[in-house]
Structure formats: structure tokens, C-alpha cells
Amino acid sequence: MAFGSWGFSAAPAADAASEGQLAAVPNSSRFGRIGEKLAEWHVVVGGGAMIQPEYEGSDEFKITPVPFVSATLFDTLTIDPTGATLELFERDAFKLSARLGYELGRQEDDSDHLRGMGDIDFGAAVGAKAAVQFGSVELFALLDKTIGGSEGLVGRVGLEVTQPVSERLILGASASAVVADENHMQAYFGVSAEQATRSGLARYDASAERSIDVHVSRLRQKIEKDARDPVLLKTVRLGGLFTATVEEA
């Protein structure tokens, strides 16, 4: 699955007091220790839109407006709508960070196609992110483990582009691809026996290994005289599959 987003953000700056002049930035010491602590944060406020499936696994997409607020402390801790990121290591253009986020899950009433499938609960996500910066382009890879919800392991690789237009306006866009483990795949794409009974859908195991077995079984039914005793497409334990050519005498 891939998704993209675009948007803009604006860092706080002084408002214009008159033509050609800017108002003086308030002295944080005027507000005591609270003001001094707040002055240590860098806050970015903006908004944009995200293109994403109506639900994970859907072939229909929707555009969702996304408000954006990001707060960074000492260029180390960042809190934004996706969660919190703590920078652990930086060298040249490379950064390694720890992440704390969430997985929203899925509601059965998100779509008529999900009737009988039940809900996937909200879950917390912990993980790590590695990124390399090339000018305005960031290449990243991240891995998250969900606690609760799907109990899955999800990896994402992609890129993000940000371009300052002015001191107050930054445009950005991102795109990524996702890979996931069996737990995540089964939760979002599989159909259990209970779900099959309630929804009327065929039972389906979404794990990659079982999916291959299903395709091989269907292929044997088409090309073999007896799919239970295959001759043309055989399985070798620990060796995979091989094909054989049968010559008529």
C-alpha cells in the first residue's frame, strides 16, 4: 500500500505592525519560568490533505484534510499528530530515532464491504526510524510494533519532500510503501471462520505462505490429471517447487 500527502505549515513569526516594520518579539522572561520553558519549544502549525484507501485493503480512495501541529524541543523530541519521536543518534545526513505512535484500527461500519468482519481495536505502536537527508528530500525507513489492535509488525519505506516558500510558509509532500507481518495481514486482509459465517465471505488466510499454497493448489487443479498426486508441479520439502516434463511413449 502506498499513500501520499501534501500540505503547508507555518512557523510562528512576528506579525506586521506597520508597513515595512515587524513587531518586536516578546521577551520570554516577562512570563517567568513557564515562559522560559515554552521558549525552548519550536512550534509549527499548518494543514494539508492525505490520499488514502477508505479502509486498509480497499481499492477506493478518499482525500482527507489533515490539520498539522508539530512541537520540537532542543531538536531532539518532536510531538506531532503521528505521535512522538526521540532522536537517538545523528551523524552527517543520517538520523536514528525512537518512535511512539498509534494504530487507529478499523470499524465495521466504515464500509458496507466490512459488514460481519468486526472491529479492529485501537493500539499503541512503538518502533524506530532511520532517515537520510538530501537537501529538501528525506529518505526514510521505519518499523513499528503494535501493542493491542492487530498486534502486528509494520515496516514503511518512503520519501518526504519539504520546500520553504517563505519564512512563514513551508510546502511538503510524502509517499511511502508498507510491508507487514502475518498478524497485521490477517487482521486487515484475512477472513476467519467466524467472520466468514457472519459476512458471507469465503474464509481466507492472508499470510504470504498460505496464499502461495492456495495459488499452487488452484494451478494443480487446472494442469494435473489428479491434483492430489501431482506429476507436473511437485513440492519438495525444504526445496520449494519444481516442474517436470512428461513425454508420451
C-alpha positions as semicolon CSV with decimal commas, in nm:
position;residue;x (nm);y (nm);z (nm)
1;M;0,000;0,000;0,000
2;A;0,120;0,346;-0,076
3;F;-0,017;0,682;0,017
4;G;0,071;1,042;-0,043
5;S;0,003;1,370;0,124
6;W;0,055;1,735;0,064
7;G;0,018;2,038;0,277
8;F;0,164;2,352;0,418
9;S;0,290;2,466;0,754
10;A;0,386;2,795;0,906
11;A;0,635;2,861;1,183
12;P;0,539;3,135;1,427
13;A;0,673;3,475;1,332
14;A;0,603;3,830;1,436
15;D;0,302;3,997;1,277
16;A;0,344;4,314;1,078
17;A;0,293;4,620;1,298
18;S;0,303;4,868;1,012
19;E;0,422;4,890;0,654
20;G;0,782;4,769;0,633
21;Q;0,807;4,704;1,009
22;L;0,767;4,396;1,231
23;A;0,651;4,389;1,589
24;A;0,917;4,313;1,846
25;V;0,933;3,951;1,964
26;P;0,817;3,934;2,329
27;N;1,083;3,865;2,587
28;S;1,013;3,522;2,736
29;S;1,147;3,634;3,074
30;R;0,840;3,857;3,113
31;F;0,629;3,544;3,164
32;G;0,850;3,387;3,430
33;R;0,977;3,029;3,429
34;I;0,679;2,900;3,231
35;G;0,759;3,145;2,953
36;E;1,123;3,042;2,956
37;K;1,028;2,675;2,920
38;L;0,782;2,745;2,638
39;A;1,051;2,945;2,456
40;E;1,258;2,627;2,432
41;W;0,994;2,467;2,205
42;H;0,977;2,524;1,828
43;V;0,616;2,501;1,712
44;V;0,494;2,459;1,353
45;V;0,125;2,493;1,264
46;G;-0,032;2,414;0,929
47;G;-0,260;2,184;0,735
48;G;-0,286;1,969;0,426
49;A;-0,456;1,664;0,278
50;M;-0,391;1,290;0,263
51;I;-0,489;1,047;-0,012
52;Q;-0,563;0,706;0,139
53;P;-0,790;0,400;0,096
54;E;-1,136;0,422;0,254
55;Y;-1,017;0,138;0,475
56;E;-0,700;-0,070;0,463
57;G;-0,737;-0,312;0,172
58;S;-0,996;-0,103;-0,015
59;D;-0,945;-0,017;-0,383
60;E;-1,142;0,306;-0,336
61;F;-0,956;0,614;-0,217
62;K;-1,055;0,929;-0,033
63;I;-0,894;1,266;0,032
64;T;-0,886;1,363;0,398
65;P;-0,799;1,713;0,528
66;V;-0,521;1,692;0,786
67;P;-0,452;1,966;1,044
68;F;-0,088;1,972;1,144
69;V;0,076;2,087;1,465
70;S;0,437;1,998;1,543
71;A;0,632;2,087;1,858
72;T;1,008;2,023;1,887
73;L;1,224;2,055;2,198
74;F;1,601;2,108;2,157
75;D;1,586;1,950;1,807
76;T;1,558;1,615;1,989
77;L;1,198;1,546;2,090
78;T;0,920;1,605;1,836
79;I;0,547;1,566;1,900
80;D;0,304;1,578;1,607
81;P;-0,026;1,414;1,502
82;T;0,151;1,082;1,432
83;G;0,295;1,056;1,785
84;A;0,630;1,133;1,946
85;T;0,981;1,089;1,805
86;L;1,301;1,099;2,012
87;E;1,628;1,142;1,823
88;L;1,888;0,890;1,944
89;F;2,177;0,931;1,703
90;E;2,282;1,175;1,430
91;R;2,585;1,181;1,204
92;D;2,608;1,400;0,894
93;A;2,283;1,341;0,700
94;F;2,186;1,024;0,889
95;K;1,946;1,013;1,186
96;L;1,818;0,729;1,403
97;S;1,510;0,786;1,620
98;A;1,276;0,602;1,857
99;R;0,903;0,633;1,793
100;L;0,584;0,617;1,997
101;G;0,263;0,629;1,796
102;Y;-0,070;0,454;1,749
103;E;-0,277;0,239;1,513
104;L;-0,635;0,360;1,475
105;G;-0,777;0,019;1,390
106;R;-1,091;-0,028;1,182
107;Q;-1,464;-0,009;1,243
108;E;-1,708;-0,250;1,085
109;D;-1,933;0,040;0,984
110;D;-1,651;0,211;0,788
111;S;-1,788;0,044;0,474
112;D;-2,069;-0,189;0,363
113;H;-1,796;-0,430;0,248
114;L;-1,689;-0,477;0,613
115;R;-2,024;-0,596;0,746
116;G;-1,972;-0,905;0,958
117;M;-1,595;-0,852;0,979
118;G;-1,597;-0,698;1,327
119;D;-1,384;-0,413;1,458
120;I;-1,006;-0,389;1,493
121;D;-0,928;-0,208;1,816
122;F;-0,705;0,094;1,865
123;G;-0,346;0,006;1,958
124;A;-0,026;0,179;2,067
125;A;0,279;0,147;1,843
126;V;0,647;0,154;1,939
127;G;0,931;0,146;1,692
128;A;1,233;0,306;1,531
129;K;1,303;0,525;1,229
130;A;1,618;0,568;1,019
131;A;1,642;0,862;0,778
132;V;1,889;1,021;0,540
133;Q;1,852;1,383;0,433
134;F;1,946;1,501;0,082
135;G;1,870;1,872;0,075
136;S;1,493;1,909;0,087
137;V;1,437;1,533;0,036
138;E;1,433;1,281;0,322
139;L;1,453;0,907;0,255
140;F;1,326;0,705;0,549
141;A;1,259;0,355;0,675
142;L;1,065;0,279;0,990
143;L;0,947;-0,026;1,180
144;D;0,657;-0,024;1,429
145;K;0,523;-0,293;1,661
146;T;0,156;-0,253;1,756
147;I;0,055;-0,333;2,114
148;G;-0,316;-0,408;2,110
149;G;-0,523;-0,376;1,794
150;S;-0,377;-0,600;1,523
151;E;-0,069;-0,692;1,735
152;G;0,118;-0,660;1,406
153;L;0,464;-0,554;1,292
154;V;0,463;-0,293;1,015
155;G;0,751;-0,154;0,812
156;R;0,739;0,152;0,588
157;V;0,988;0,296;0,340
158;G;0,941;0,619;0,152
159;L;1,042;0,976;0,097
160;E;0,929;1,317;0,212
161;V;0,992;1,648;0,040
162;T;0,965;1,986;0,211
163;Q;1,020;2,320;0,040
164;P;1,017;2,655;0,221
165;V;0,827;2,914;0,019
166;S;0,877;3,197;0,266
167;E;0,974;3,247;0,629
168;R;0,617;3,160;0,730
169;L;0,516;2,900;0,469
170;I;0,654;2,550;0,401
171;L;0,510;2,313;0,140
172;G;0,556;1,939;0,180
173;A;0,462;1,606;0,022
174;S;0,535;1,243;0,106
175;A;0,482;0,893;-0,033
176;S;0,560;0,552;0,113
177;A;0,517;0,177;0,070
178;V;0,422;-0,061;0,351
179;V;0,512;-0,421;0,438
180;A;0,358;-0,610;0,730
181;D;0,376;-0,939;0,919
182;E;0,119;-1,217;0,936
183;N;-0,071;-1,071;1,234
184;H;-0,130;-0,738;1,062
185;M;-0,214;-0,902;0,728
186;Q;-0,464;-1,143;0,882
187;A;-0,629;-0,872;1,093
188;Y;-0,685;-0,636;0,800
189;F;-0,698;-0,866;0,495
190;G;-0,786;-1,213;0,621
191;V;-1,128;-1,370;0,680
192;S;-1,155;-1,605;0,977
193;A;-1,411;-1,884;1,005
194;E;-1,625;-1,669;1,237
195;Q;-1,602;-1,368;1,005
196;A;-1,691;-1,588;0,707
197;T;-2,006;-1,708;0,885
198;R;-2,117;-1,353;0,974
199;S;-2,022;-1,181;0,648
200;G;-2,089;-1,448;0,385
201;L;-1,734;-1,409;0,251
202;A;-1,511;-1,707;0,182
203;R;-1,260;-1,792;0,453
204;Y;-0,916;-1,656;0,365
205;D;-0,574;-1,681;0,530
206;A;-0,382;-1,366;0,439
207;S;-0,036;-1,490;0,537
208;A;0,203;-1,497;0,240
209;E;0,293;-1,866;0,279
210;R;-0,068;-1,981;0,282
211;S;-0,153;-1,753;-0,012
212;I;0,116;-1,924;-0,221
213;D;-0,023;-2,264;-0,122
214;V;-0,368;-2,159;-0,241
215;H;-0,235;-2,045;-0,581
216;V;-0,034;-2,368;-0,623
217;S;-0,338;-2,578;-0,536
218;R;-0,553;-2,396;-0,791
219;L;-0,285;-2,433;-1,058
220;R;-0,259;-2,807;-0,995
221;Q;-0,633;-2,845;-1,035
222;K;-0,601;-2,694;-1,383
223;I;-0,293;-2,874;-1,517
224;E;-0,282;-3,208;-1,334
225;K;-0,491;-3,516;-1,407
226;D;-0,504;-3,580;-1,031
227;A;-0,424;-3,274;-0,818
228;R;-0,378;-3,499;-0,513
229;D;-0,097;-3,689;-0,689
230;P;0,081;-3,415;-0,890
231;V;0,322;-3,504;-1,169
232;L;0,386;-3,171;-1,344
233;L;0,414;-2,947;-1,037
234;K;0,564;-3,111;-0,730
235;T;0,652;-2,981;-0,385
236;V;0,992;-3,072;-0,239
237;R;1,021;-3,038;0,138
238;L;1,271;-2,762;0,222
239;G;1,333;-2,725;-0,150
240;G;1,030;-2,541;-0,286
241;L;0,860;-2,635;-0,612
242;F;0,982;-2,792;-0,936
243;T;0,818;-2,875;-1,264
244;A;0,859;-3,191;-1,470
245;T;0,806;-3,261;-1,837
246;V;0,608;-3,575;-1,918
247;E;0,687;-3,737;-2,251
248;E;0,447;-3,979;-2,406
249;A;0,598;-4,306;-2,530
